[in-house]
């Protein structure tokens, strides 16, 4: 498990929720310094703490751990869809073309 990726993902969702580390720590009954240690990737949260974090951030533990476990296609598709919402139609079409090209290249490599 990559502690740094987990920490970055927790921090990303915390920041998106508008909470400071202090506010978030209070919500889940931890110290702000512990939250910072987790977000920096210096400490792994216990399973119970991870569940508290996910619930407080209103995300699934799968979303927090998706860099550490095999992602389901649902999570991958959801992340891609969220990113595409920020693009205009022309940019979305460009991304689609790049993905199709990449998929075709990967298929060709597997066939070799």
N, CA, C and O atoms as a GROMACS GRO file, in nm:
protein
  448
    1UNK      N    1   0.084  -0.117   0.000
    1UNK     CA    2   0.000   0.000   0.000
    1UNK      C    3   0.089   0.124   0.000
    1UNK      O    4   0.186   0.133   0.076
    2UNK      N    5   0.056   0.218  -0.083
    2UNK     CA    6   0.132   0.341  -0.094
    2UNK      C    7   0.070   0.445   0.002
    2UNK      O    8  -0.034   0.503  -0.028
    3UNK      N    9   0.136   0.467   0.114
    3UNK     CA   10   0.084   0.559   0.215
    3UNK      C   11   0.073   0.702   0.163
    3UNK      O   12  -0.018   0.775   0.200
    4UNK      N   13   0.166   0.740   0.078
    4UNK     CA   14   0.166   0.877   0.025
    4UNK      C   15   0.044   0.901  -0.065
    4UNK      O   16  -0.020   1.006  -0.057
    5UNK      N   17   0.013   0.803  -0.150
    5UNK     CA   18  -0.104   0.819  -0.238
    5UNK      C   19  -0.233   0.822  -0.157
    5UNK      O   20  -0.324   0.899  -0.187
    6UNK      N   21  -0.241   0.736  -0.056
    6UNK     CA   22  -0.360   0.737   0.030
    6UNK      C   23  -0.373   0.872   0.098
    6UNK      O   24  -0.482   0.930   0.102
    7UNK      N   25  -0.263   0.922   0.152
    7UNK     CA   26  -0.266   1.052   0.219
    7UNK      C   27  -0.306   1.165   0.127
    7UNK      O   28  -0.385   1.252   0.165
    8UNK      N   29  -0.254   1.164   0.005
    8UNK     CA   30  -0.288   1.268  -0.092
    8UNK      C   31  -0.436   1.264  -0.127
    8UNK      O   32  -0.501   1.367  -0.142
    9UNK      N   33  -0.489   1.143  -0.140
    9UNK     CA   34  -0.631   1.129  -0.175
    9UNK      C   35  -0.718   1.180  -0.059
    9UNK      O   36  -0.817   1.249  -0.081
   10UNK      N   37  -0.681   1.145   0.064
   10UNK     CA   38  -0.756   1.194   0.181
   10UNK      C   39  -0.751   1.346   0.185
   10UNK      O   40  -0.853   1.412   0.206
   11UNK      N   41  -0.633   1.402   0.164
   11UNK     CA   42  -0.619   1.547   0.167
   11UNK      C   43  -0.702   1.612   0.057
   11UNK      O   44  -0.766   1.715   0.079
   12UNK      N   45  -0.701   1.553  -0.061
   12UNK     CA   46  -0.778   1.607  -0.174
   12UNK      C   47  -0.927   1.616  -0.136
   12UNK      O   48  -0.989   1.720  -0.156
   13UNK      N   49  -0.982   1.508  -0.083
   13UNK     CA   50  -1.124   1.509  -0.048
   13UNK      C   51  -1.151   1.602   0.070
   13UNK      O   52  -1.257   1.666   0.076
   14UNK      N   53  -1.059   1.611   0.164
   14UNK     CA   54  -1.077   1.702   0.278
   14UNK      C   55  -1.081   1.846   0.230
   14UNK      O   56  -1.169   1.923   0.269
   15UNK      N   57  -0.986   1.883   0.146
   15UNK     CA   58  -0.980   2.019   0.094
   15UNK      C   59  -1.106   2.050   0.012
   15UNK      O   60  -1.163   2.158   0.024
   16UNK      N   61  -1.148   1.955  -0.070
   16UNK     CA   62  -1.270   1.974  -0.149
   16UNK      C   63  -1.393   1.994  -0.060
   16UNK      O   64  -1.487   2.064  -0.099
   17UNK      N   65  -1.391   1.933   0.059
   17UNK     CA   66  -1.505   1.948   0.150
   17UNK      C   67  -1.503   2.082   0.223
   17UNK      O   68  -1.600   2.120   0.289
   18UNK      N   69  -1.391   2.154   0.210
   18UNK     CA   70  -1.381   2.286   0.271
   18UNK      C   71  -1.336   2.285   0.416
   18UNK      O   72  -1.346   2.387   0.484
   19UNK      N   73  -1.286   2.172   0.464
   19UNK     CA   74  -1.242   2.162   0.604
   19UNK      C   75  -1.092   2.185   0.615
   19UNK      O   76  -1.014   2.144   0.529
   20UNK      N   77  -1.054   2.252   0.722
   20UNK     CA   78  -0.913   2.258   0.756
   20UNK      C   79  -0.876   2.126   0.823
   20UNK      O   80  -0.964   2.048   0.860
   21UNK      N   81  -0.748   2.101   0.838
   21UNK     CA   82  -0.704   1.979   0.906
   21UNK      C   83  -0.758   1.978   1.050
   21UNK      O   84  -0.796   1.873   1.101
   22UNK      N   85  -0.760   2.094   1.113
   22UNK     CA   86  -0.809   2.103   1.251
   22UNK      C   87  -0.958   2.071   1.260
   22UNK      O   88  -1.000   1.995   1.347
   23UNK      N   89  -1.037   2.128   1.169
   23UNK     CA   90  -1.181   2.101   1.168
   23UNK      C   91  -1.209   1.954   1.140
   23UNK      O   92  -1.295   1.892   1.204
   24UNK      N   93  -1.136   1.900   1.044
   24UNK     CA   94  -1.156   1.760   1.007
   24UNK      C   95  -1.118   1.668   1.123
   24UNK      O   96  -1.189   1.572   1.152
   25UNK      N   97  -1.006   1.699   1.187
   25UNK     CA   98  -0.961   1.617   1.300
   25UNK      C   99  -1.066   1.614   1.410
   25UNK      O  100  -1.092   1.510   1.470
   26UNK      N  101  -1.127   1.728   1.435
   26UNK     CA  102  -1.230   1.736   1.538
   26UNK      C  103  -1.350   1.650   1.501
   26UNK      O  104  -1.409   1.584   1.587
   27UNK      N  105  -1.386   1.650   1.374
   27UNK     CA  106  -1.501   1.571   1.326
   27UNK      C  107  -1.481   1.422   1.354
   27UNK      O  108  -1.576   1.352   1.390
   28UNK      N  109  -1.359   1.375   1.337
   28UNK     CA  110  -1.336   1.230   1.349
   28UNK      C  111  -1.260   1.193   1.476
   28UNK      O  112  -1.211   1.080   1.491
   29UNK      N  113  -1.251   1.289   1.568
   29UNK     CA  114  -1.193   1.265   1.699
   29UNK      C  115  -1.048   1.219   1.692
   29UNK      O  116  -1.008   1.121   1.755
   30UNK      N  117  -0.968   1.293   1.612
   30UNK     CA  118  -0.824   1.273   1.604
   30UNK      C  119  -0.756   1.407   1.624
   30UNK      O  120  -0.821   1.511   1.623
   31UNK      N  121  -0.628   1.405   1.642
   31UNK     CA  122  -0.554   1.531   1.651
   31UNK      C  123  -0.522   1.580   1.510
   31UNK      O  124  -0.511   1.501   1.416
   32UNK      N  125  -0.510   1.711   1.497
   32UNK     CA  126  -0.474   1.770   1.368
   32UNK      C  127  -0.337   1.720   1.323
   32UNK      O  128  -0.314   1.701   1.204
   33UNK      N  129  -0.247   1.700   1.418
   33UNK     CA  130  -0.113   1.652   1.381
   33UNK      C  131  -0.121   1.510   1.324
   33UNK      O  132  -0.045   1.477   1.233
   34UNK      N  133  -0.212   1.428   1.375
   34UNK     CA  134  -0.230   1.292   1.320
   34UNK      C  135  -0.285   1.300   1.178
   34UNK      O  136  -0.241   1.226   1.090
   35UNK      N  137  -0.380   1.389   1.155
   35UNK     CA  138  -0.435   1.406   1.020
   35UNK      C  139  -0.323   1.447   0.925
   35UNK      O  140  -0.312   1.392   0.815
   36UNK      N  141  -0.241   1.540   0.965
   36UNK     CA  142  -0.131   1.584   0.880
   36UNK      C  143  -0.032   1.470   0.853
   36UNK      O  144   0.018   1.457   0.741
   37UNK      N  145  -0.004   1.389   0.953
   37UNK     CA  146   0.086   1.275   0.935
   37UNK      C  147   0.028   1.175   0.834
   37UNK      O  148   0.100   1.122   0.750
   38UNK      N  149  -0.102   1.151   0.844
   38UNK     CA  150  -0.168   1.061   0.750
   38UNK      C  151  -0.164   1.120   0.609
   38UNK      O  152  -0.132   1.050   0.514
   39UNK      N  153  -0.196   1.249   0.597
   39UNK     CA  154  -0.199   1.314   0.466
   39UNK      C  155  -0.061   1.322   0.403
   39UNK      O  156  -0.050   1.319   0.280
   40UNK      N  157   0.042   1.332   0.481
   40UNK     CA  158   0.179   1.333   0.427
   40UNK      C  159   0.227   1.194   0.390
   40UNK      O  160   0.328   1.179   0.322
   41UNK      N  161   0.155   1.092   0.434
   41UNK     CA  162   0.195   0.956   0.406
   41UNK      C  163   0.295   0.901   0.506
   41UNK      O  164   0.360   0.800   0.481
   42UNK      N  165   0.308   0.968   0.620
   42UNK     CA  166   0.400   0.922   0.724
   42UNK      C  167   0.338   0.817   0.816
   42UNK      O  168   0.409   0.741   0.881
   43UNK      N  169   0.203   0.814   0.820
   43UNK     CA  170   0.132   0.719   0.905
   43UNK      C  171   0.016   0.660   0.828
   43UNK      O  172  -0.047   0.728   0.747
   44UNK      N  173  -0.014   0.534   0.854
   44UNK     CA  174  -0.132   0.471   0.799
   44UNK      C  175  -0.242   0.475   0.904
   44UNK      O  176  -0.217   0.444   1.020
   45UNK      N  177  -0.362   0.513   0.866
   45UNK     CA  178  -0.472   0.509   0.963
   45UNK      C  179  -0.512   0.365   0.990
   45UNK      O  180  -0.497   0.278   0.905
   46UNK      N  181  -0.562   0.341   1.110
   46UNK     CA  182  -0.617   0.208   1.141
   46UNK      C  183  -0.742   0.188   1.055
   46UNK      O  184  -0.793   0.283   0.995
   47UNK      N  185  -0.790   0.067   1.050
   47UNK     CA  186  -0.910   0.039   0.972
   47UNK      C  187  -1.027   0.122   1.023
   47UNK      O  188  -1.102   0.179   0.944
   48UNK      N  189  -1.043   0.128   1.155
   48UNK     CA  190  -1.152   0.208   1.212
   48UNK      C  191  -1.141   0.355   1.177
   48UNK      O  192  -1.241   0.419   1.146
   49UNK      N  193  -1.019   0.407   1.182
   49UNK     CA  194  -0.998   0.547   1.147
   49UNK      C  195  -1.023   0.570   0.999
   49UNK      O  196  -1.081   0.672   0.961
   50UNK      N  197  -0.981   0.477   0.915
   50UNK     CA  198  -1.005   0.490   0.772
   50UNK      C  199  -1.155   0.497   0.743
   50UNK      O  200  -1.199   0.575   0.658
   51UNK      N  201  -1.233   0.416   0.812
   51UNK     CA  202  -1.379   0.418   0.794
   51UNK      C  203  -1.435   0.552   0.841
   51UNK      O  204  -1.522   0.608   0.775
   52UNK      N  205  -1.387   0.604   0.954
   52UNK     CA  206  -1.432   0.735   1.002
   52UNK      C  207  -1.398   0.843   0.900
   52UNK      O  208  -1.480   0.931   0.872
   53UNK      N  209  -1.278   0.837   0.844
   53UNK     CA  210  -1.235   0.935   0.744
   53UNK      C  211  -1.327   0.930   0.622
   53UNK      O  212  -1.375   1.033   0.576
   54UNK      N  213  -1.352   0.810   0.572
   54UNK     CA  214  -1.438   0.794   0.454
   54UNK      C  215  -1.578   0.847   0.481
   54UNK      O  216  -1.635   0.918   0.398
   55UNK      N  217  -1.633   0.813   0.597
   55UNK     CA  218  -1.768   0.860   0.630
   55UNK      C  219  -1.773   1.012   0.643
   55UNK      O  220  -1.866   1.075   0.594
   56UNK      N  221  -1.673   1.070   0.708
   56UNK     CA  222  -1.670   1.216   0.725
   56UNK      C  223  -1.656   1.288   0.591
   56UNK      O  224  -1.710   1.397   0.573
   57UNK      N  225  -1.584   1.227   0.499
   57UNK     CA  226  -1.563   1.288   0.367
   57UNK      C  227  -1.672   1.251   0.268
   57UNK      O  228  -1.675   1.301   0.155
   58UNK      N  229  -1.762   1.162   0.311
   58UNK     CA  230  -1.872   1.116   0.226
   58UNK      C  231  -1.821   1.050   0.098
   58UNK      O  232  -1.874   1.073  -0.011
   59UNK      N  233  -1.717   0.966   0.113
   59UNK     CA  234  -1.663   0.888   0.003
   59UNK      C  235  -1.651   0.744   0.051
   59UNK      O  236  -1.657   0.716   0.171
   60UNK      N  237  -1.635   0.653  -0.042
   60UNK     CA  238  -1.618   0.513  -0.003
   60UNK      C  239  -1.471   0.486   0.029
   60UNK      O  240  -1.382   0.558  -0.017
   61UNK      N  241  -1.448   0.383   0.106
   61UNK     CA  242  -1.309   0.344   0.132
   61UNK      C  243  -1.244   0.299   0.002
   61UNK      O  244  -1.122   0.313  -0.013
   62UNK      N  245  -1.321   0.246  -0.092
   62UNK     CA  246  -1.267   0.210  -0.224
   62UNK      C  247  -1.207   0.331  -0.292
   62UNK      O  248  -1.100   0.322  -0.352
   63UNK      N  249  -1.275   0.444  -0.282
   63UNK     CA  250  -1.223   0.566  -0.346
   63UNK      C  251  -1.093   0.611  -0.280
   63UNK      O  252  -1.003   0.660  -0.348
   64UNK      N  253  -1.083   0.594  -0.150
   64UNK     CA  254  -0.961   0.634  -0.080
   64UNK      C  255  -0.846   0.538  -0.110
   64UNK      O  256  -0.731   0.579  -0.119
   65UNK      N  257  -0.878   0.410  -0.126
   65UNK     CA  258  -0.776   0.308  -0.146
   65UNK      C  259  -0.753   0.271  -0.291
   65UNK      O  260  -0.675   0.180  -0.320
   66UNK      N  261  -0.821   0.338  -0.383
   66UNK     CA  262  -0.818   0.294  -0.523
   66UNK      C  263  -0.679   0.292  -0.584
   66UNK      O  264  -0.659   0.224  -0.684
   67UNK      N  265  -0.582   0.363  -0.527
   67UNK     CA  266  -0.445   0.356  -0.578
   67UNK      C  267  -0.372   0.234  -0.523
   67UNK      O  268  -0.265   0.197  -0.571
   68UNK      N  269  -0.432   0.171  -0.422
   68UNK     CA  270  -0.366   0.059  -0.354
   68UNK      C  271  -0.427  -0.076  -0.389
   68UNK      O  272  -0.364  -0.180  -0.368
   69UNK      N  273  -0.547  -0.075  -0.442
   69UNK     CA  274  -0.615  -0.199  -0.479
   69UNK      C  275  -0.657  -0.189  -0.625
   69UNK      O  276  -0.659  -0.081  -0.683
   70UNK      N  277  -0.690  -0.301  -0.682
   70UNK     CA  278  -0.739  -0.300  -0.819
   70UNK      C  279  -0.870  -0.223  -0.823
   70UNK      O  280  -0.966  -0.258  -0.756
   71UNK      N  281  -0.871  -0.119  -0.905
   71UNK     CA  282  -0.991  -0.036  -0.915
   71UNK      C  283  -1.099  -0.110  -0.991
   71UNK      O  284  -1.072  -0.181  -1.088
   72UNK      N  285  -1.220  -0.092  -0.946
   72UNK     CA  286  -1.331  -0.143  -1.025
   72UNK      C  287  -1.352  -0.047  -1.141
   72UNK      O  288  -1.316   0.070  -1.132
   73UNK      N  289  -1.409  -0.095  -1.246
   73UNK     CA  290  -1.431  -0.008  -1.362
   73UNK      C  291  -1.526   0.106  -1.327
   73UNK      O  292  -1.520   0.212  -1.387
   74UNK      N  293  -1.613   0.083  -1.229
   74UNK     CA  294  -1.705   0.189  -1.186
   74UNK      C  295  -1.628   0.310  -1.134
   74UNK      O  296  -1.657   0.423  -1.171
   75UNK      N  297  -1.529   0.287  -1.047
   75UNK     CA  298  -1.453   0.396  -0.988
   75UNK      C  299  -1.373   0.468  -1.097
   75UNK      O  300  -1.368   0.591  -1.100
   76UNK      N  301  -1.309   0.391  -1.185
   76UNK     CA  302  -1.232   0.451  -1.293
   76UNK      C  303  -1.323   0.535  -1.381
   76UNK      O  304  -1.290   0.650  -1.413
   77UNK      N  305  -1.436   0.480  -1.420
   77UNK     CA  306  -1.529   0.553  -1.506
   77UNK      C  307  -1.580   0.679  -1.438
   77UNK      O  308  -1.595   0.783  -1.501
   78UNK      N  309  -1.606   0.670  -1.309
   78UNK     CA  310  -1.655   0.785  -1.234
   78UNK      C  311  -1.550   0.896  -1.230
   78UNK      O  312  -1.582   1.013  -1.249
   79UNK      N  313  -1.424   0.860  -1.206
   79UNK     CA  314  -1.316   0.959  -1.203
   79UNK      C  315  -1.300   1.026  -1.339
   79UNK      O  316  -1.282   1.147  -1.347
   80UNK      N  317  -1.305   0.947  -1.445
   80UNK     CA  318  -1.293   1.002  -1.580
   80UNK      C  319  -1.410   1.096  -1.610
   80UNK      O  320  -1.391   1.204  -1.664
   81UNK      N  321  -1.530   1.053  -1.575
   81UNK     CA  322  -1.649   1.136  -1.599
   81UNK      C  323  -1.640   1.269  -1.526
   81UNK      O  324  -1.676   1.373  -1.582
   82UNK      N  325  -1.593   1.266  -1.402
   82UNK     CA  326  -1.580   1.390  -1.325
   82UNK      C  327  -1.480   1.484  -1.392
   82UNK      O  328  -1.503   1.605  -1.399
   83UNK      N  329  -1.370   1.430  -1.440
   83UNK     CA  330  -1.270   1.513  -1.507
   83UNK      C  331  -1.322   1.569  -1.639
   83UNK      O  332  -1.290   1.683  -1.675
   84UNK      N  333  -1.400   1.491  -1.711
   84UNK     CA  334  -1.451   1.535  -1.841
   84UNK      C  335  -1.553   1.648  -1.826
   84UNK      O  336  -1.570   1.728  -1.918
   85UNK      N  337  -1.620   1.656  -1.712
   85UNK     CA  338  -1.720   1.762  -1.690
   85UNK      C  339  -1.658   1.901  -1.697
   85UNK      O  340  -1.726   1.999  -1.723
   86UNK      N  341  -1.528   1.907  -1.672
   86UNK     CA  342  -1.459   2.037  -1.672
   86UNK      C  343  -1.422   2.084  -1.813
   86UNK      O  344  -1.379   2.198  -1.831
   87UNK      N  345  -1.438   1.997  -1.912
   87UNK     CA  346  -1.392   2.028  -2.048
   87UNK      C  347  -1.506   2.071  -2.138
   87UNK      O  348  -1.622   2.036  -2.116
   88UNK      N  349  -1.471   2.147  -2.241
   88UNK     CA  350  -1.570   2.182  -2.343
   88UNK      C  351  -1.580   2.066  -2.442
   88UNK      O  352  -1.504   1.969  -2.433
   89UNK      N  353  -1.671   2.076  -2.536
   89UNK     CA  354  -1.697   1.966  -2.630
   89UNK      C  355  -1.575   1.933  -2.715
   89UNK      O  356  -1.546   1.816  -2.740
   90UNK      N  357  -1.504   2.034  -2.759
   90UNK     CA  358  -1.385   2.012  -2.842
   90UNK      C  359  -1.277   1.936  -2.765
   90UNK      O  360  -1.217   1.842  -2.816
   91UNK      N  361  -1.253   1.978  -2.642
   91UNK     CA  362  -1.152   1.912  -2.559
   91UNK      C  363  -1.195   1.769  -2.523
   91UNK      O  364  -1.112   1.678  -2.518
   92UNK      N  365  -1.323   1.750  -2.499
   92UNK     CA  366  -1.374   1.616  -2.469
   92UNK      C  367  -1.351   1.523  -2.587
   92UNK      O  368  -1.313   1.407  -2.569
   93UNK      N  369  -1.374   1.573  -2.706
   93UNK     CA  370  -1.351   1.494  -2.827
   93UNK      C  371  -1.203   1.458  -2.841
   93UNK      O  372  -1.169   1.345  -2.878
   94UNK      N  373  -1.116   1.552  -2.811
   94UNK     CA  374  -0.972   1.527  -2.816
   94UNK      C  375  -0.933   1.417  -2.718
   94UNK      O  376  -0.857   1.327  -2.752
   95UNK      N  377  -0.985   1.424  -2.595
   95UNK     CA  378  -0.956   1.321  -2.494
   95UNK      C  379  -1.004   1.185  -2.542
   95UNK      O  380  -0.934   1.085  -2.526
   96UNK      N  381  -1.122   1.182  -2.599
   96UNK     CA  382  -1.178   1.056  -2.651
   96UNK      C  383  -1.084   0.996  -2.757
   96UNK      O  384  -1.058   0.876  -2.756
   97UNK      N  385  -1.036   1.080  -2.848
   97UNK     CA  386  -0.946   1.032  -2.953
   97UNK      C  387  -0.815   0.980  -2.895
   97UNK      O  388  -0.763   0.877  -2.940
   98UNK      N  389  -0.761   1.049  -2.796
   98UNK     CA  390  -0.636   1.005  -2.732
   98UNK      C  391  -0.657   0.870  -2.664
   98UNK      O  392  -0.573   0.781  -2.675
   99UNK      N  393  -0.768   0.855  -2.592
   99UNK     CA  394  -0.796   0.729  -2.522
   99UNK      C  395  -0.812   0.615  -2.622
   99UNK      O  396  -0.759   0.506  -2.601
  100UNK      N  397  -0.885   0.640  -2.730
  100UNK     CA  398  -0.903   0.535  -2.831
  100UNK      C  399  -0.769   0.494  -2.893
  100UNK      O  400  -0.744   0.375  -2.914
  101UNK      N  401  -0.683   0.591  -2.921
  101UNK     CA  402  -0.551   0.562  -2.976
  101UNK      C  403  -0.468   0.482  -2.878
  101UNK      O  404  -0.402   0.385  -2.916
  102UNK      N  405  -0.471   0.521  -2.752
  102UNK     CA  406  -0.396   0.450  -2.648
  102UNK      C  407  -0.446   0.306  -2.634
  102UNK      O  408  -0.365   0.214  -2.624
  103UNK      N  409  -0.575   0.288  -2.632
  103UNK     CA  410  -0.632   0.153  -2.620
  103UNK      C  411  -0.588   0.067  -2.738
  103UNK      O  412  -0.548  -0.048  -2.720
  104UNK      N  413  -0.595   0.122  -2.858
  104UNK     CA  414  -0.554   0.046  -2.976
  104UNK      C  415  -0.407   0.007  -2.970
  104UNK      O  416  -0.371  -0.105  -3.007
  105UNK      N  417  -0.321   0.098  -2.923
  105UNK     CA  418  -0.178   0.068  -2.908
  105UNK      C  419  -0.154  -0.041  -2.804
  105UNK      O  420  -0.071  -0.130  -2.824
  106UNK      N  421  -0.226  -0.034  -2.693
  106UNK     CA  422  -0.212  -0.136  -2.590
  106UNK      C  423  -0.256  -0.273  -2.640
  106UNK      O  424  -0.194  -0.374  -2.608
  107UNK      N  425  -0.362  -0.275  -2.717
  107UNK     CA  426  -0.410  -0.402  -2.774
  107UNK      C  427  -0.305  -0.459  -2.868
  107UNK      O  428  -0.278  -0.579  -2.866
  108UNK      N  429  -0.245  -0.373  -2.952
  108UNK     CA  430  -0.142  -0.419  -3.045
  108UNK      C  431  -0.023  -0.478  -2.970
  108UNK      O  432   0.031  -0.581  -3.010
  109UNK      N  433   0.019  -0.412  -2.860
  109UNK     CA  434   0.132  -0.461  -2.781
  109UNK      C  435   0.103  -0.597  -2.720
  109UNK      O  436   0.191  -0.683  -2.713
  110UNK      N  437  -0.019  -0.618  -2.676
  110UNK     CA  438  -0.057  -0.746  -2.616
  110UNK      C  439  -0.054  -0.858  -2.720
  110UNK      O  440  -0.027  -0.973  -2.686
  111UNK      N  441  -0.082  -0.824  -2.844
  111UNK     CA  442  -0.090  -0.923  -2.950
  111UNK      C  443   0.049  -0.967  -2.997
  111UNK      O  444   0.061  -1.068  -3.065
  112UNK      N  445   0.153  -0.891  -2.962
  112UNK     CA  446   0.289  -0.923  -3.007
  112UNK      C  447   0.345  -1.040  -2.931
  112UNK      O  448   0.458  -1.081  -2.956
   0.00000   0.00000   0.00000
